[in-house]
């Protein structure tokens, strides 16, 4: 099985929000998190088995806390598993992840403000 085929099987994971064409994403960060895992698997820095084990453990922990997921929080768990593996494999540090999260949240906040106020970059005309 090629790396691309292994990564494509990610779209078949249980609970993953999807339609007939494959995974679906409600927010851009979800697609980015998905793509990051695909890239890590295709590059050989992460095996499909490692990913499945870590994601499965993350989902089981959530269920143990009474968070039975019907798919609405799936990518939050996906991101938690990705962060854990990034730390465990020394791909990133906690501070780096926290800084990136803050930058994404700020960027998303500004994007939403522009959408809500109809501001599309036309300043002071």
Protein Blocks (a to p, Z undefined) as FASTA:
>chain_A
ZZklmmmmmmmgghiacdfkbccdfbfklmmmmmmmmmmmmnopacfklmmmmmmmmmmm
mmmnopacehjmmmmmmmmmmmmmmmmnopacfklmmmmmmmmmmmmmmmmmmmmnopgh
iahZZ
